[in-house]
Amino acid sequence: MSYLVTQQSREIGIRRALGATASGVVGLVMRRALAMTLAGVAIGIVIALGAGKIIATRLYGVSRGDPLVMSLGAAVLVVVAIAACLAPAHRATRIDPNTILRAE
């Protein structure tokens, strides 16, 4: 996410110059991060359901496609992803539009 914020600094600078608020920029970054995270979680759940038999034989007391384990795992991943995106989102709010627009 930090790399994406760096790559999109020009876009964020233009948005800030046109009047975007800091909370709007944070929302933009967090929405993009959450979209990628949820796509990854959805793909992971599909793969885990497909490999449910192997998971059930490796973990004691877990049935194939156990909804509790799947939902807890997905929730932990989403919380960690949100926490990891807070620093790049905060850094995006400090982008100076004047510096970005003068770069080219």
Secondary structure as UniProt FT lines:
FT   HELIX           2..7
FT   HELIX           9..17
FT   TURN            18..19
FT   HELIX           22..50
FT   HELIX           52..58
FT   TURN            60..61
FT   TURN            64..65
FT   HELIX           67..93
FT   HELIX           97..102
//
